[in-house]
Amino acid sequence: MNKRLLLPILLVILLFTAGCQSYTARQGKSAITIPAADEVQVVTKYSTLEAERQAILEAELARQ
């Protein structure tokens, strides 16, 4: 009984993992590419912190 179930279970696991990998490789690549510089600016945590820091510096310069 155990040997009968082992082959179908392994086959299902193999098909599931192969299907996930092919989806990621084919269709996921376009979703993770960075757009060109003239299209949209990429927003990251670092760029947000830099923008906040720049706004604080500009506010201080405006007060002086």
CHARMM-style PDB file with segment names, atoms N, HN, CA, C and O in Angstrom:
ATOM      1  N   MET     1       0.828  -1.200   0.000  1.00  0.00      PROA
ATOM      2  CA  MET     1       0.000   0.000   0.000  1.00  0.00      PROA
ATOM      3  C   MET     1       0.869   1.259   0.000  1.00  0.00      PROA
ATOM      4  O   MET     1       0.556   2.227  -0.693  1.00  0.00      PROA
ATOM      5  N   ASN     2       1.939   1.250   0.761  1.00  0.00      PROA
ATOM      6  HN  ASN     2       2.193   0.464   1.324  1.00  0.00      PROA
ATOM      7  CA  ASN     2       2.794   2.430   0.822  1.00  0.00      PROA
ATOM      8  C   ASN     2       3.495   2.692  -0.502  1.00  0.00      PROA
ATOM      9  O   ASN     2       3.649   3.845  -0.906  1.00  0.00      PROA
ATOM     10  N   LYS     3       3.923   1.623  -1.186  1.00  0.00      PROA
ATOM     11  HN  LYS     3       3.798   0.687  -0.859  1.00  0.00      PROA
ATOM     12  CA  LYS     3       4.595   1.793  -2.464  1.00  0.00      PROA
ATOM     13  C   LYS     3       3.632   2.284  -3.533  1.00  0.00      PROA
ATOM     14  O   LYS     3       4.044   2.987  -4.456  1.00  0.00      PROA
ATOM     15  N   ARG     4       2.382   1.933  -3.428  1.00  0.00      PROA
ATOM     16  HN  ARG     4       2.048   1.362  -2.679  1.00  0.00      PROA
ATOM     17  CA  ARG     4       1.391   2.390  -4.391  1.00  0.00      PROA
ATOM     18  C   ARG     4       1.142   3.891  -4.258  1.00  0.00      PROA
ATOM     19  O   ARG     4       0.924   4.571  -5.260  1.00  0.00      PROA
ATOM     20  N   LEU     5       1.171   4.407  -3.044  1.00  0.00      PROA
ATOM     21  HN  LEU     5       1.348   3.855  -2.230  1.00  0.00      PROA
ATOM     22  CA  LEU     5       0.916   5.826  -2.830  1.00  0.00      PROA
ATOM     23  C   LEU     5       2.152   6.690  -3.066  1.00  0.00      PROA
ATOM     24  O   LEU     5       2.032   7.872  -3.388  1.00  0.00      PROA
ATOM     25  N   LEU     6       3.315   6.116  -2.910  1.00  0.00      PROA
ATOM     26  HN  LEU     6       3.413   5.156  -2.649  1.00  0.00      PROA
ATOM     27  CA  LEU     6       4.540   6.891  -3.015  1.00  0.00      PROA
ATOM     28  C   LEU     6       4.743   7.465  -4.421  1.00  0.00      PROA
ATOM     29  O   LEU     6       5.072   8.643  -4.557  1.00  0.00      PROA
ATOM     30  N   LEU     7       4.558   6.677  -5.437  1.00  0.00      PROA
ATOM     31  HN  LEU     7       4.291   5.720  -5.326  1.00  0.00      PROA
ATOM     32  CA  LEU     7       4.761   7.141  -6.811  1.00  0.00      PROA
ATOM     33  C   LEU     7       3.799   8.273  -7.196  1.00  0.00      PROA
ATOM     34  O   LEU     7       4.260   9.289  -7.714  1.00  0.00      PROA
ATOM     35  N   PRO     8       2.500   8.148  -6.970  1.00  0.00      PROA
ATOM     36  CA  PRO     8       1.615   9.278  -7.324  1.00  0.00      PROA
ATOM     37  C   PRO     8       1.917  10.546  -6.523  1.00  0.00      PROA
ATOM     38  O   PRO     8       1.822  11.654  -7.052  1.00  0.00      PROA
ATOM     39  N   ILE     9       2.275  10.386  -5.262  1.00  0.00      PROA
ATOM     40  HN  ILE     9       2.352   9.486  -4.832  1.00  0.00      PROA
ATOM     41  CA  ILE     9       2.591  11.564  -4.450  1.00  0.00      PROA
ATOM     42  C   ILE     9       3.836  12.260  -4.987  1.00  0.00      PROA
ATOM     43  O   ILE     9       3.860  13.485  -5.106  1.00  0.00      PROA
ATOM     44  N   LEU    10       4.861  11.492  -5.308  1.00  0.00      PROA
ATOM     45  HN  LEU    10       4.841  10.496  -5.211  1.00  0.00      PROA
ATOM     46  CA  LEU    10       6.072  12.080  -5.874  1.00  0.00      PROA
ATOM     47  C   LEU    10       5.801  12.724  -7.225  1.00  0.00      PROA
ATOM     48  O   LEU    10       6.363  13.775  -7.534  1.00  0.00      PROA
ATOM     49  N   LEU    11       4.966  12.120  -8.015  1.00  0.00      PROA
ATOM     50  HN  LEU    11       4.510  11.266  -7.764  1.00  0.00      PROA
ATOM     51  CA  LEU    11       4.615  12.681  -9.318  1.00  0.00      PROA
ATOM     52  C   LEU    11       3.877  14.015  -9.169  1.00  0.00      PROA
ATOM     53  O   LEU    11       4.158  14.966  -9.899  1.00  0.00      PROA
ATOM     54  N   VAL    12       2.953  14.084  -8.242  1.00  0.00      PROA
ATOM     55  HN  VAL    12       2.724  13.311  -7.649  1.00  0.00      PROA
ATOM     56  CA  VAL    12       2.208  15.320  -8.011  1.00  0.00      PROA
ATOM     57  C   VAL    12       3.146  16.419  -7.517  1.00  0.00      PROA
ATOM     58  O   VAL    12       3.045  17.561  -7.965  1.00  0.00      PROA
ATOM     59  N   ILE    13       4.042  16.094  -6.615  1.00  0.00      PROA
ATOM     60  HN  ILE    13       4.124  15.166  -6.251  1.00  0.00      PROA
ATOM     61  CA  ILE    13       4.993  17.084  -6.107  1.00  0.00      PROA
ATOM     62  C   ILE    13       5.900  17.575  -7.231  1.00  0.00      PROA
ATOM     63  O   ILE    13       6.167  18.773  -7.329  1.00  0.00      PROA
ATOM     64  N   LEU    14       6.366  16.684  -8.063  1.00  0.00      PROA
ATOM     65  HN  LEU    14       6.149  15.711  -7.984  1.00  0.00      PROA
ATOM     66  CA  LEU    14       7.217  17.066  -9.183  1.00  0.00      PROA
ATOM     67  C   LEU    14       6.483  17.982 -10.157  1.00  0.00      PROA
ATOM     68  O   LEU    14       7.030  19.000 -10.583  1.00  0.00      PROA
ATOM     69  N   LEU    15       5.267  17.632 -10.507  1.00  0.00      PROA
ATOM     70  HN  LEU    15       4.823  16.806 -10.161  1.00  0.00      PROA
ATOM     71  CA  LEU    15       4.496  18.468 -11.431  1.00  0.00      PROA
ATOM     72  C   LEU    15       4.187  19.831 -10.829  1.00  0.00      PROA
ATOM     73  O   LEU    15       4.219  20.841 -11.533  1.00  0.00      PROA
ATOM     74  N   PHE    16       3.890  19.869  -9.543  1.00  0.00      PROA
ATOM     75  HN  PHE    16       3.864  19.049  -8.972  1.00  0.00      PROA
ATOM     76  CA  PHE    16       3.583  21.138  -8.887  1.00  0.00      PROA
ATOM     77  C   PHE    16       4.799  22.061  -8.873  1.00  0.00      PROA
ATOM     78  O   PHE    16       4.684  23.242  -9.199  1.00  0.00      PROA
ATOM     79  N   THR    17       5.952  21.533  -8.502  1.00  0.00      PROA
ATOM     80  HN  THR    17       6.045  20.573  -8.238  1.00  0.00      PROA
ATOM     81  CA  THR    17       7.143  22.377  -8.450  1.00  0.00      PROA
ATOM     82  C   THR    17       7.598  22.787  -9.842  1.00  0.00      PROA
ATOM     83  O   THR    17       8.055  23.916 -10.021  1.00  0.00      PROA
ATOM     84  N   ALA    18       7.490  21.926 -10.814  1.00  0.00      PROA
ATOM     85  HN  ALA    18       7.119  21.009 -10.668  1.00  0.00      PROA
ATOM     86  CA  ALA    18       7.882  22.278 -12.179  1.00  0.00      PROA
ATOM     87  C   ALA    18       6.943  23.344 -12.736  1.00  0.00      PROA
ATOM     88  O   ALA    18       7.384  24.244 -13.450  1.00  0.00      PROA
ATOM     89  N   GLY    19       5.669  23.254 -12.420  1.00  0.00      PROA
ATOM     90  HN  GLY    19       5.310  22.523 -11.839  1.00  0.00      PROA
ATOM     91  CA  GLY    19       4.713  24.259 -12.878  1.00  0.00      PROA
ATOM     92  C   GLY    19       4.967  25.611 -12.256  1.00  0.00      PROA
ATOM     93  O   GLY    19       4.852  26.628 -12.940  1.00  0.00      PROA
ATOM     94  N   CYS    20       5.304  25.656 -11.003  1.00  0.00      PROA
ATOM     95  HN  CYS    20       5.398  24.830 -10.447  1.00  0.00      PROA
ATOM     96  CA  CYS    20       5.590  26.922 -10.325  1.00  0.00      PROA
ATOM     97  C   CYS    20       6.860  27.554 -10.876  1.00  0.00      PROA
ATOM     98  O   CYS    20       6.909  28.770 -11.061  1.00  0.00      PROA
ATOM     99  N   GLN    21       7.872  26.764 -11.138  1.00  0.00      PROA
ATOM    100  HN  GLN    21       7.831  25.776 -10.989  1.00  0.00      PROA
ATOM    101  CA  GLN    21       9.122  27.306 -11.652  1.00  0.00      PROA
ATOM    102  C   GLN    21       8.953  27.851 -13.062  1.00  0.00      PROA
ATOM    103  O   GLN    21       9.511  28.900 -13.386  1.00  0.00      PROA
ATOM    104  N   SER    22       8.204  27.168 -13.894  1.00  0.00      PROA
ATOM    105  HN  SER    22       7.751  26.317 -13.631  1.00  0.00      PROA
ATOM    106  CA  SER    22       8.030  27.655 -15.251  1.00  0.00      PROA
ATOM    107  C   SER    22       7.203  28.935 -15.266  1.00  0.00      PROA
ATOM    108  O   SER    22       7.448  29.811 -16.095  1.00  0.00      PROA
ATOM    109  N   TYR    23       6.237  29.060 -14.374  1.00  0.00      PROA
ATOM    110  HN  TYR    23       6.038  28.348 -13.700  1.00  0.00      PROA
ATOM    111  CA  TYR    23       5.451  30.290 -14.295  1.00  0.00      PROA
ATOM    112  C   TYR    23       6.339  31.444 -13.865  1.00  0.00      PROA
ATOM    113  O   TYR    23       6.269  32.528 -14.445  1.00  0.00      PROA
ATOM    114  N   THR    24       7.166  31.227 -12.863  1.00  0.00      PROA
ATOM    115  HN  THR    24       7.223  30.347 -12.393  1.00  0.00      PROA
ATOM    116  CA  THR    24       8.031  32.283 -12.367  1.00  0.00      PROA
ATOM    117  C   THR    24       9.028  32.708 -13.433  1.00  0.00      PROA
ATOM    118  O   THR    24       9.287  33.899 -13.609  1.00  0.00      PROA
ATOM    119  N   ALA    25       9.578  31.750 -14.132  1.00  0.00      PROA
ATOM    120  HN  ALA    25       9.368  30.783 -13.989  1.00  0.00      PROA
ATOM    121  CA  ALA    25      10.595  32.078 -15.118  1.00  0.00      PROA
ATOM    122  C   ALA    25      10.013  32.800 -16.325  1.00  0.00      PROA
ATOM    123  O   ALA    25      10.627  33.738 -16.834  1.00  0.00      PROA
ATOM    124  N   ARG    26       8.872  32.393 -16.778  1.00  0.00      PROA
ATOM    125  HN  ARG    26       8.373  31.631 -16.365  1.00  0.00      PROA
ATOM    126  CA  ARG    26       8.325  32.977 -18.002  1.00  0.00      PROA
ATOM    127  C   ARG    26       7.564  34.266 -17.756  1.00  0.00      PROA
ATOM    128  O   ARG    26       7.843  35.279 -18.398  1.00  0.00      PROA
ATOM    129  N   GLN    27       6.613  34.245 -16.843  1.00  0.00      PROA
ATOM    130  HN  GLN    27       6.387  33.422 -16.322  1.00  0.00      PROA
ATOM    131  CA  GLN    27       5.729  35.386 -16.678  1.00  0.00      PROA
ATOM    132  C   GLN    27       6.159  36.326 -15.568  1.00  0.00      PROA
ATOM    133  O   GLN    27       5.754  37.488 -15.557  1.00  0.00      PROA
ATOM    134  N   GLY    28       6.956  35.858 -14.647  1.00  0.00      PROA
ATOM    135  HN  GLY    28       7.284  34.914 -14.656  1.00  0.00      PROA
ATOM    136  CA  GLY    28       7.368  36.713 -13.550  1.00  0.00      PROA
ATOM    137  C   GLY    28       8.477  37.666 -13.913  1.00  0.00      PROA
ATOM    138  O   GLY    28       8.668  38.677 -13.237  1.00  0.00      PROA
ATOM    139  N   LYS    29       9.216  37.370 -14.967  1.00  0.00      PROA
ATOM    140  HN  LYS    29       9.062  36.549 -15.517  1.00  0.00      PROA
ATOM    141  CA  LYS    29      10.350  38.202 -15.337  1.00  0.00      PROA
ATOM    142  C   LYS    29       9.908  39.621 -15.694  1.00  0.00      PROA
ATOM    143  O   LYS    29      10.568  40.582 -15.299  1.00  0.00      PROA
ATOM    144  N   SER    30       8.832  39.768 -16.412  1.00  0.00      PROA
ATOM    145  HN  SER    30       8.296  38.986 -16.732  1.00  0.00      PROA
ATOM    146  CA  SER    30       8.371  41.106 -16.789  1.00  0.00      PROA
ATOM    147  C   SER    30       7.850  41.887 -15.582  1.00  0.00      PROA
ATOM    148  O   SER    30       7.850  43.118 -15.587  1.00  0.00      PROA
ATOM    149  N   ALA    31       7.412  41.178 -14.561  1.00  0.00      PROA
ATOM    150  HN  ALA    31       7.412  40.178 -14.557  1.00  0.00      PROA
ATOM    151  CA  ALA    31       6.877  41.869 -13.387  1.00  0.00      PROA
ATOM    152  C   ALA    31       7.972  42.423 -12.492  1.00  0.00      PROA
ATOM    153  O   ALA    31       7.726  43.354 -11.725  1.00  0.00      PROA
ATOM    154  N   ILE    32       9.183  41.866 -12.573  1.00  0.00      PROA
ATOM    155  HN  ILE    32       9.383  41.109 -13.196  1.00  0.00      PROA
ATOM    156  CA  ILE    32      10.230  42.319 -11.666  1.00  0.00      PROA
ATOM    157  C   ILE    32      11.279  43.188 -12.354  1.00  0.00      PROA
ATOM    158  O   ILE    32      12.249  43.586 -11.710  1.00  0.00      PROA
ATOM    159  N   THR    33      11.118  43.493 -13.633  1.00  0.00      PROA
ATOM    160  HN  THR    33      10.329  43.170 -14.156  1.00  0.00      PROA
ATOM    161  CA  THR    33      12.084  44.340 -14.308  1.00  0.00      PROA
ATOM    162  C   THR    33      11.886  45.793 -13.898  1.00  0.00      PROA
ATOM    163  O   THR    33      10.768  46.232 -13.631  1.00  0.00      PROA
ATOM    164  N   ILE    34      12.974  46.519 -13.853  1.00  0.00      PROA
ATOM    165  HN  ILE    34      13.883  46.162 -14.070  1.00  0.00      PROA
ATOM    166  CA  ILE    34      12.923  47.935 -13.487  1.00  0.00      PROA
ATOM    167  C   ILE    34      12.584  48.739 -14.738  1.00  0.00      PROA
ATOM    168  O   ILE    34      13.195  48.534 -15.787  1.00  0.00      PROA
ATOM    169  N   PRO    35      11.622  49.649 -14.640  1.00  0.00      PROA
ATOM    170  CA  PRO    35      11.254  50.433 -15.812  1.00  0.00      PROA
ATOM    171  C   PRO    35      12.381  51.397 -16.208  1.00  0.00      PROA
ATOM    172  O   PRO    35      13.273  51.686 -15.410  1.00  0.00      PROA
ATOM    173  N   ALA    36      12.325  51.879 -17.430  1.00  0.00      PROA
ATOM    174  HN  ALA    36      11.601  51.644 -18.078  1.00  0.00      PROA
ATOM    175  CA  ALA    36      13.330  52.828 -17.903  1.00  0.00      PROA
ATOM    176  C   ALA    36      13.248  54.119 -17.106  1.00  0.00      PROA
ATOM    177  O   ALA    36      12.228  54.407 -16.480  1.00  0.00      PROA
ATOM    178  N   ALA    37      14.313  54.887 -17.130  1.00  0.00      PROA
ATOM    179  HN  ALA    37      15.142  54.653 -17.638  1.00  0.00      PROA
ATOM    180  CA  ALA    37      14.404  56.107 -16.303  1.00  0.00      PROA
ATOM    181  C   ALA    37      13.337  57.137 -16.680  1.00  0.00      PROA
ATOM    182  O   ALA    37      12.866  57.872 -15.813  1.00  0.00      PROA
ATOM    183  N   ASP    38      12.955  57.203 -17.936  1.00  0.00      PROA
ATOM    184  HN  ASP    38      13.338  56.606 -18.641  1.00  0.00      PROA
ATOM    185  CA  ASP    38      11.977  58.211 -18.349  1.00  0.00      PROA
ATOM    186  C   ASP    38      10.532  57.799 -18.069  1.00  0.00      PROA
ATOM    187  O   ASP    38       9.629  58.628 -18.176  1.00  0.00      PROA
ATOM    188  N   GLU    39      10.300  56.546 -17.718  1.00  0.00      PROA
ATOM    189  HN  GLU    39      11.034  55.872 -17.632  1.00  0.00      PROA
ATOM    190  CA  GLU    39       8.925  56.094 -17.479  1.00  0.00      PROA
ATOM    191  C   GLU    39       8.447  56.455 -16.068  1.00  0.00      PROA
ATOM    192  O   GLU    39       7.635  57.363 -15.893  1.00  0.00      PROA
ATOM    193  N   VAL    40       8.954  55.744 -15.082  1.00  0.00      PROA
ATOM    194  HN  VAL    40       9.615  55.006 -15.224  1.00  0.00      PROA
ATOM    195  CA  VAL    40       8.486  55.909 -13.711  1.00  0.00      PROA
ATOM    196  C   VAL    40       9.682  55.812 -12.776  1.00  0.00      PROA
ATOM    197  O   VAL    40      10.564  54.973 -12.964  1.00  0.00      PROA
ATOM    198  N   GLN    41       9.704  56.680 -11.765  1.00  0.00      PROA
ATOM    199  HN  GLN    41       8.988  57.361 -11.613  1.00  0.00      PROA
ATOM    200  CA  GLN    41      10.778  56.591 -10.788  1.00  0.00      PROA
ATOM    201  C   GLN    41      10.478  55.441  -9.826  1.00  0.00      PROA
ATOM    202  O   GLN    41       9.364  55.320  -9.318  1.00  0.00      PROA
ATOM    203  N   VAL    42      11.481  54.604  -9.584  1.00  0.00      PROA
ATOM    204  HN  VAL    42      12.386  54.703  -9.997  1.00  0.00      PROA
ATOM    205  CA  VAL    42      11.327  53.471  -8.693  1.00  0.00      PROA
ATOM    206  C   VAL    42      11.366  53.986  -7.249  1.00  0.00      PROA
ATOM    207  O   VAL    42      12.289  54.703  -6.862  1.00  0.00      PROA
ATOM    208  N   VAL    43      10.360  53.615  -6.466  1.00  0.00      PROA
ATOM    209  HN  VAL    43       9.610  53.033  -6.781  1.00  0.00      PROA
ATOM    210  CA  VAL    43      10.277  54.057  -5.084  1.00  0.00      PROA
ATOM    211  C   VAL    43      10.753  52.928  -4.187  1.00  0.00      PROA
ATOM    212  O   VAL    43      10.208  51.824  -4.202  1.00  0.00      PROA
ATOM    213  N   THR    44      11.783  53.229  -3.405  1.00  0.00      PROA
ATOM    214  HN  THR    44      12.225  54.126  -3.392  1.00  0.00      PROA
ATOM    215  CA  THR    44      12.306  52.275  -2.438  1.00  0.00      PROA
ATOM    216  C   THR    44      12.291  52.921  -1.070  1.00  0.00      PROA
ATOM    217  O   THR    44      12.013  54.114  -0.945  1.00  0.00      PROA
ATOM    218  N   LYS    45      12.585  52.155  -0.057  1.00  0.00      PROA
ATOM    219  HN  LYS    45      12.812  51.186  -0.159  1.00  0.00      PROA
ATOM    220  CA  LYS    45      12.639  52.716   1.291  1.00  0.00      PROA
ATOM    221  C   LYS    45      13.730  53.771   1.371  1.00  0.00      PROA
ATOM    222  O   LYS    45      13.545  54.813   1.999  1.00  0.00      PROA
ATOM    223  N   TYR    46      14.865  53.505   0.738  1.00  0.00      PROA
ATOM    224  HN  TYR    46      15.015  52.658   0.227  1.00  0.00      PROA
ATOM    225  CA  TYR    46      15.968  54.456   0.762  1.00  0.00      PROA
ATOM    226  C   TYR    46      15.585  55.759   0.061  1.00  0.00      PROA
ATOM    227  O   TYR    46      15.874  56.844   0.566  1.00  0.00      PROA
ATOM    228  N   SER    47      14.940  55.656  -1.091  1.00  0.00      PROA
ATOM    229  HN  SER    47      14.706  54.775  -1.501  1.00  0.00      PROA
ATOM    230  CA  SER    47      14.569  56.878  -1.810  1.00  0.00      PROA
ATOM    231  C   SER    47      13.532  57.682  -1.032  1.00  0.00      PROA
ATOM    232  O   SER    47      13.537  58.912  -1.088  1.00  0.00      PROA
ATOM    233  N   THR    48      12.654  57.011  -0.318  1.00  0.00      PROA
ATOM    234  HN  THR    48      12.650  56.012  -0.273  1.00  0.00      PROA
ATOM    235  CA  THR    48      11.673  57.718   0.512  1.00  0.00      PROA
ATOM    236  C   THR    48      12.360  58.448   1.658  1.00  0.00      PROA
ATOM    237  O   THR    48      12.037  59.602   1.941  1.00  0.00      PROA
ATOM    238  N   LEU    49      13.307  57.781   2.320  1.00  0.00      PROA
ATOM    239  HN  LEU    49      13.568  56.844   2.090  1.00  0.00      PROA
ATOM    240  CA  LEU    49      14.041  58.425   3.407  1.00  0.00      PROA
ATOM    241  C   LEU    49      14.876  59.598   2.904  1.00  0.00      PROA
ATOM    242  O   LEU    49      14.972  60.624   3.576  1.00  0.00      PROA
ATOM    243  N   GLU    50      15.473  59.453   1.739  1.00  0.00      PROA
ATOM    244  HN  GLU    50      15.394  58.619   1.192  1.00  0.00      PROA
ATOM    245  CA  GLU    50      16.251  60.544   1.166  1.00  0.00      PROA
ATOM    246  C   GLU    50      15.351  61.729   0.809  1.00  0.00      PROA
ATOM    247  O   GLU    50      15.750  62.877   0.999  1.00  0.00      PROA
ATOM    248  N   ALA    51      14.167  61.475   0.306  1.00  0.00      PROA
ATOM    249  HN  ALA    51      13.843  60.542   0.152  1.00  0.00      PROA
ATOM    250  CA  ALA    51      13.236  62.552  -0.026  1.00  0.00      PROA
ATOM    251  C   ALA    51      12.788  63.282   1.239  1.00  0.00      PROA
ATOM    252  O   ALA    51      12.678  64.508   1.243  1.00  0.00      PROA
ATOM    253  N   GLU    52      12.530  62.535   2.307  1.00  0.00      PROA
ATOM    254  HN  GLU    52      12.620  61.539   2.303  1.00  0.00      PROA
ATOM    255  CA  GLU    52      12.160  63.176   3.573  1.00  0.00      PROA
ATOM    256  C   GLU    52      13.311  64.017   4.117  1.00  0.00      PROA
ATOM    257  O   GLU    52      13.101  65.128   4.604  1.00  0.00      PROA
ATOM    258  N   ARG    53      14.537  63.477   4.031  1.00  0.00      PROA
ATOM    259  HN  ARG    53      14.708  62.575   3.636  1.00  0.00      PROA
ATOM    260  CA  ARG    53      15.703  64.217   4.517  1.00  0.00      PROA
ATOM    261  C   ARG    53      15.903  65.494   3.702  1.00  0.00      PROA
ATOM    262  O   ARG    53      16.227  66.545   4.255  1.00  0.00      PROA
ATOM    263  N   GLN    54      15.710  65.400   2.400  1.00  0.00      PROA
ATOM    264  HN  GLN    54      15.447  64.546   1.951  1.00  0.00      PROA
ATOM    265  CA  GLN    54      15.848  66.572   1.535  1.00  0.00      PROA
ATOM    266  C   GLN    54      14.770  67.606   1.858  1.00  0.00      PROA
ATOM    267  O   GLN    54      15.053  68.804   1.846  1.00  0.00      PROA
ATOM    268  N   ALA    55      13.568  67.180   2.141  1.00  0.00      PROA
ATOM    269  HN  ALA    55      13.338  66.207   2.151  1.00  0.00      PROA
ATOM    270  CA  ALA    55      12.483  68.111   2.489  1.00  0.00      PROA
ATOM    271  C   ALA    55      12.791  68.818   3.797  1.00  0.00      PROA
ATOM    272  O   ALA    55      12.504  70.009   3.922  1.00  0.00      PROA
ATOM    273  N   ILE    56      13.360  68.136   4.768  1.00  0.00      PROA
ATOM    274  HN  ILE    56      13.593  67.169   4.666  1.00  0.00      PROA
ATOM    275  CA  ILE    56      13.731  68.751   6.043  1.00  0.00      PROA
ATOM    276  C   ILE    56      14.834  69.782   5.819  1.00  0.00      PROA
ATOM    277  O   ILE    56      14.780  70.869   6.394  1.00  0.00      PROA
ATOM    278  N   LEU    57      15.825  69.466   5.002  1.00  0.00      PROA
ATOM    279  HN  LEU    57      15.869  68.583   4.535  1.00  0.00      PROA
ATOM    280  CA  LEU    57      16.901  70.408   4.724  1.00  0.00      PROA
ATOM    281  C   LEU    57      16.376  71.653   4.004  1.00  0.00      PROA
ATOM    282  O   LEU    57      16.790  72.772   4.308  1.00  0.00      PROA
ATOM    283  N   GLU    58      15.474  71.453   3.059  1.00  0.00      PROA
ATOM    284  HN  GLU    58      15.139  70.545   2.812  1.00  0.00      PROA
ATOM    285  CA  GLU    58      14.903  72.599   2.340  1.00  0.00      PROA
ATOM    286  C   GLU    58      14.067  73.463   3.277  1.00  0.00      PROA
ATOM    287  O   GLU    58      14.070  74.687   3.145  1.00  0.00      PROA
ATOM    288  N   ALA    59      13.351  72.854   4.221  1.00  0.00      PROA
ATOM    289  HN  ALA    59      13.349  71.859   4.329  1.00  0.00      PROA
ATOM    290  CA  ALA    59      12.559  73.632   5.181  1.00  0.00      PROA
ATOM    291  C   ALA    59      13.473  74.442   6.090  1.00  0.00      PROA
ATOM    292  O   ALA    59      13.159  75.587   6.414  1.00  0.00      PROA
ATOM    293  N   GLU    60      14.586  73.875   6.504  1.00  0.00      PROA
ATOM    294  HN  GLU    60      14.841  72.945   6.241  1.00  0.00      PROA
ATOM    295  CA  GLU    60      15.537  74.611   7.339  1.00  0.00      PROA
ATOM    296  C   GLU    60      16.162  75.772   6.584  1.00  0.00      PROA
ATOM    297  O   GLU    60      16.345  76.854   7.142  1.00  0.00      PROA
ATOM    298  N   LEU    61      16.490  75.549   5.317  1.00  0.00      PROA
ATOM    299  HN  LEU    61      16.342  74.670   4.865  1.00  0.00      PROA
ATOM    300  CA  LEU    61      17.058  76.630   4.515  1.00  0.00      PROA
ATOM    301  C   LEU    61      16.039  77.742   4.271  1.00  0.00      PROA
ATOM    302  O   LEU    61      16.411  78.913   4.205  1.00  0.00      PROA
ATOM    303  N   ALA    62      14.765  77.392   4.137  1.00  0.00      PROA
ATOM    304  HN  ALA    62      14.462  76.440   4.191  1.00  0.00      PROA
ATOM    305  CA  ALA    62      13.715  78.386   3.927  1.00  0.00      PROA
ATOM    306  C   ALA    62      13.514  79.233   5.179  1.00  0.00      PROA
ATOM    307  O   ALA    62      13.192  80.417   5.073  1.00  0.00      PROA
ATOM    308  N   ARG    63      13.696  78.653   6.355  1.00  0.00      PROA
ATOM    309  HN  ARG    63      13.958  77.691   6.442  1.00  0.00      PROA
ATOM    310  CA  ARG    63      13.551  79.410   7.604  1.00  0.00      PROA
ATOM    311  C   ARG    63      14.691  80.408   7.782  1.00  0.00      PROA
ATOM    312  O   ARG    63      14.500  81.464   8.385  1.00  0.00      PROA
ATOM    313  N   GLN    64      15.851  80.090   7.274  1.00  0.00      PROA
ATOM    314  HN  GLN    64      16.006  79.232   6.784  1.00  0.00      PROA
ATOM    315  CA  GLN    64      17.003  80.983   7.445  1.00  0.00      PROA
ATOM    316  C   GLN    64      16.981  82.038   6.405  1.00  0.00      PROA
ATOM    317  OT1 GLN    64      17.867  82.892   6.374  1.00  0.00      PROA
TER     318      GLN     64
END
